[in-house]
């Protein structure tokens, strides 16, 4: 059975003065990405797909090298567009903003696109990946759009799922049934493809 493997990028170096979409991986993030490769070895991947954001590209390059497959950037896989939002001083404040974002999907409450717009953009990009790649599709992406997408195609709650994510982590989706497995964090037991 074919799989869609959604991988949240590894830990970035947080730079308060530049938008999160421009962050690169931290040293810890690079090590965690290397560790995540063990969780992906059993998949039949032709490519490692990723968003255009540097932290996703770097994660994909590390994983692609470890798996012996090339990487490819796909438009639309990037995080919810929020470059115009200032850095939140606390994790709790950021979580509150994300909660409002998820709970009002058709309203512009955070950034420059609604949750519905971000979800639809991401879903179209996933569809393009699945059409272009006949193997197990490994996609390096971001927590918010991953949560929005999975809430649309399964019965999970976006905010609850988002709170469980770590950097990096993965979730396997069986195709075509869209049944999801547990969240797997780098270094923890790999799912059995």
N, C-alpha and C positions, 0 to 999 in steps of 0.2 A: 504494500500500500504506500502510495506517495505521501510525502510530508512537506509541510510548510513549517520551517523553523524560524521563529521570530526571536532575534537576539537583541537585547538592549545593549547599546554600546558600553564600553568599559569606562572606568572612573576618569573623569576629566580633571584637568588642573583648573580650578575655579578662579576666574579673573573678574572681579566685580566691575571693572571699568569697560569691559567689552561684552557684547551680546553672547549669550550661551551658545548660539549657533556657530560661533567662531572659536569656541574652546577646543583645545587639543587634549590628548591624553596626558595624565600625570605619569610619573615613574611607576607608581603602584598600579595605575590603570593598564600600563603596558604589560606588567607582570601578570595581572589578572586576566588579560586577554590571552596571553600565552597559556595560562592554566585552563581557560575555557575551551581551548582546542581539544582537550581530551574528551569533553562532553559531546563533541561533534564528529569524532572520527568514524562512527558507525553509519553515518548517513551517506547516501549516494548522490553527492553534490557535484555538479559540473562547474559551478561558479559560487562565489560569495558575493551577494548583492549588498549594496549599501546606499545610504543617503549621501548627499554631497557635503554634509557637515564634517569638519576635520576629525572630530572624535569618533565618528562612525567610519570614516575612511580608514583611519589608523587601525581601528579594531578589525575591520575587514581585511586589511593588508596583513596583519599579524596572523589572523585565522587562516586566510588564504594560503599564506606561506607554509603554515603548519600542516594544512590539509593537502597541499600540492595542487591547488586549483587557483585560477585567476580571479580577480575581483572586478566588479562592474558597478558603476554608479548609475542609479535609476532615479530620474526626476520624480518627485512626489513622495519619496520615502522620508523626507526630513520631518523634524519636529513641528508641532503646532507653531505657527508664525507669531512670535512675540518679541521680536527685536526691539520694539518700541516700549517695552516694559522695563522699568528700572529693577535692579537687583533687590531681592527681598532680604531684609536684615536677619530674619529668622526662618528656620525650616517650617515652623508652625504657620507663619504668615504666608509663606509660599503654598503650603498645603491648603490653607483656607481659600486662597485665590484659585487653586486647581479644583477644589470642591465646588466652588461657585461656577467655574467653567464647565465642569461635567454636568452640574444640575440644571444648567440653562443652555442646552446645546444650540438653540437657534438664535440666542442673543450674543452680541459682541460684548463680552465682559472682560476679556484678557487678550491683549495682543491685537493683531490685525486680521484674524479670521476667527469665525465661530467654531465651536466644537464640531458642529455638523459639517462645516466646510472642510475642516482639517480631516475628519473621518472620511468624507467622500473623496478627497484628493488622495489620501493614503490607500483607500480601497481600490481606486483606479490604478495606482502604481503597483499594488500587489497583483491585481488582475494581469497587468502587463508582464510582470515577472513570471507569473505562472504560465502565461501563453508562450513566453520566449524560452523557458527552461523546462525540459522534460524530466529532469532529475528531482531529487529532494531540494527544495528551494530554501537556502539559508540566506536570511535577510537581516542585515545589521541596521537597526533603526533606533527609535526613541520611545520612552515610556508612555507619554501622553497619547501619541497617535496609535501605538500598539494597543493600549487599553481601550481607546475609542473603537478601534476596528474589531477587537475581540468581543466587546460588548454588543456590537451590531450583529456579528455572525454566530454568537453563542449566547448562553444564558448568564454570563458573568455580569457583575456590577462594575462599571469602569473605575470608580473611585476606590473600591475595595481592592480590586486587582492592582491598580496603580500603586497603592500603599505597600503592596507585597514585593514590588520589584526592587532589585538591587543592580549595581553596576559591576560587572556585566551579569546578565542572567538570560535564560532562554525559556521559551515555551514552544512545545511541539504541537502542531495542528495536523490531524489526520485529514487527508483529502480523499474523496470529496465530501465526507460527512461532517467536517468542521468540528470534530471532537478534539478538545484540548487536553493536554497532559498537565502535570504539575509544573510549577516554576522551578527551574534548576539553576542554582547559583554556581558560578565558577568554582571548581574544585569539589563540588558535591557529586553524588552519584549521577551518572549519565542515564538518560532515558534509553530504553531499548528500542531502536528503530525497527 
